[in-house]
């Protein structure tokens, strides 16, 4: 069994994530970036996509999603990870493709 997520680990992930702007216990996702969090166990996690903001409370995280204007209240131990997608059209080359 994998160890459960702790708040300090989740905060460190958010601090390292591009496009996440932190102000105290609130994290906002910058314009153009797309953030998803994963709830549950690896291989069986539910994706919460289009997260616009996170409020880090003592015992749980409040995730506000632009998708369906939904707010999720999740214990840190239920979080599995997060994913940040940068704005599209950022340029750069991809392997196997020519300009």
C-alpha positions as CSV (number, residue, x, y, z in Angstrom):
1,X,0.0,0.0,0.0
2,X,1.3,3.4,-0.9
3,X,1.7,6.1,1.7
4,X,-1.1,8.6,1.8
5,X,-0.7,12.2,0.7
6,X,0.0,14.7,3.4
7,X,-0.7,18.4,3.3
8,X,3.0,19.3,3.3
9,X,3.7,17.1,0.3
10,X,0.7,18.5,-1.6
11,X,1.8,22.1,-0.8
12,X,5.3,21.3,-2.1
13,X,3.8,20.0,-5.3
14,X,1.8,23.1,-5.8
15,X,4.8,25.3,-5.0
16,X,6.8,23.5,-7.7
17,X,4.0,23.6,-10.3
18,X,4.2,26.1,-13.2
19,X,1.2,28.3,-13.5
20,X,0.1,28.0,-9.9
21,X,0.1,31.3,-8.0
22,X,0.1,31.0,-4.2
23,X,-1.1,33.6,-1.8
24,X,-1.2,32.2,1.8
25,X,-3.5,29.2,1.8
26,X,-5.0,30.0,-1.6
27,X,-3.7,28.8,-4.9
28,X,-4.9,30.3,-8.2
29,X,-4.2,28.8,-11.6
30,X,-2.8,31.4,-14.0
31,X,-4.7,32.2,-17.2
32,X,-4.2,29.7,-20.0
33,X,-2.9,26.9,-17.6
34,X,-5.0,23.9,-16.9
35,X,-4.7,22.1,-13.6
36,X,-6.2,18.7,-12.6
37,X,-6.0,16.9,-9.3
38,X,-6.5,13.2,-8.8
39,X,-8.5,11.7,-6.0
40,X,-8.2,8.1,-5.0
41,X,-5.7,5.3,-5.4
42,X,-3.3,4.9,-8.4
43,X,-5.1,3.2,-11.3
44,X,-8.5,4.0,-9.7
45,X,-8.2,7.7,-9.3
46,X,-10.9,10.2,-10.3
47,X,-9.7,13.3,-12.2
48,X,-11.0,16.7,-11.2
49,X,-10.1,18.8,-14.2
50,X,-10.1,22.5,-15.0
51,X,-9.3,23.5,-11.4
52,X,-9.3,27.3,-11.1
53,X,-8.4,27.6,-7.4
54,X,-7.5,25.6,-4.4
55,X,-8.1,26.6,-0.8
56,X,-5.8,24.7,1.6
57,X,-7.6,24.2,4.9
58,X,-6.1,22.5,7.9
59,X,-7.8,19.1,7.4
60,X,-8.9,19.3,3.7
61,X,-8.5,20.9,0.4
62,X,-11.3,22.9,-1.4
63,X,-10.9,22.6,-5.2
64,X,-13.0,24.9,-7.3
65,X,-13.4,23.6,-10.9
66,X,-14.5,25.6,-13.9
67,X,-16.0,22.4,-15.2
68,X,-19.7,22.6,-14.2
69,X,-18.8,25.3,-11.7
70,X,-18.2,22.6,-9.1
71,X,-16.4,22.7,-5.7
72,X,-14.8,19.6,-4.3
73,X,-13.9,19.1,-0.6
74,X,-11.2,16.5,-0.3
75,X,-9.1,15.2,2.6
76,X,-5.4,15.4,1.8
77,X,-5.1,11.6,2.4
78,X,-7.5,11.1,-0.6
79,X,-5.3,13.1,-3.0
80,X,-3.1,11.1,-5.4
81,X,-1.4,13.8,-7.5
82,X,-1.8,16.8,-9.8
83,X,-1.2,17.6,-13.4
84,X,-0.5,21.1,-14.9
85,X,-0.8,21.7,-18.7
86,X,0.8,24.9,-20.0
87,X,-1.1,27.3,-22.3
88,X,-1.5,25.8,-25.8
89,X,0.4,27.3,-28.7
90,X,3.5,27.7,-26.6
91,X,5.7,26.9,-29.6
92,X,8.6,24.6,-29.5
93,X,9.3,21.5,-31.5
94,X,8.0,18.0,-30.9
95,X,10.0,14.9,-31.7
96,X,9.1,13.5,-35.1
97,X,7.5,16.6,-36.5
98,X,9.1,19.2,-38.8
99,X,8.2,22.9,-38.9
